[in-house]
Amino acid sequence: MASLTADGVGHRYGSLLLFRRLSFEVGGGDSLAVTGANGAGKSTLLRILAGVLAPKAGRVRLTVDGEAVAPEVHPRRAGLVAPALGLYDPLSARENLAFLARARRLPDADDRIDAALTRVGLAGRADDPVSTFSSGMRQRVKYAAALLADPPLLLLDEPAANLDAAGREMVEAVVAAQREGGGIVVVATNRADEAARHDRTLRIEDHR
């Protein structure tokens, strides 16, 4: 089981305040929706929760099976799906994931890659260049990348972006499996219907 705690987290870019004194805890099997207008700081908060951006104030702590995850390890225990994440277009979906697996020194990389591509519905296109993929298929590759290491923390920034009905069903299945396995899901969205599917909602404008 995992838990994620934010304690007095705040961030700004120069004189632009995004949020401050933001505190919450999400336990294993639970999900949190972060809502707010475009530019309110949702994506920034998810990057902080993923451990790839240090907040200007406060701290974030990830615990897995009762053990605190060290800050330098935290990014490797989080799976992040976000519009800003890039893919290597000349490489196939499989090669993109293989590059990531090598960078993270993941064991059983081939099995992990096959399993992740199957989960997102891309097993039949695994060896095609990403440059030939639609925007929805590219989004599926990002999900496969996020799931590759079986992370206890899954962070989804606008999770349904560019996805058709089948793709949205895939996201729902991924979220359900994450929660059933005792993992954590945090979703950033400006869609009320999407936010309503989660246990709690944090409105980011309430923390300015």
HUMOWO-V355901 format. One line per field, one symbol per residue. phi: phi as a letter, one per 40 degrees, with the letter a starting at -180 (. if undefined). A space follows every 50 residues. Layout:
phi: ???
This chain:
phi: .babbbbgcaaabgccccaafcbabbccgbbbbbbicdgchccccccccc gbbcccagabbbbbfgbcccdccddcbbbbbadcccbcdcccdccccccc ccccfccfdccccdccccccgbdcbdbccccccccccccccccdcccdcf ccbbbbcfccdgccdccccccccccccccccgcbbbbbabbccccccbcb bbccccbb
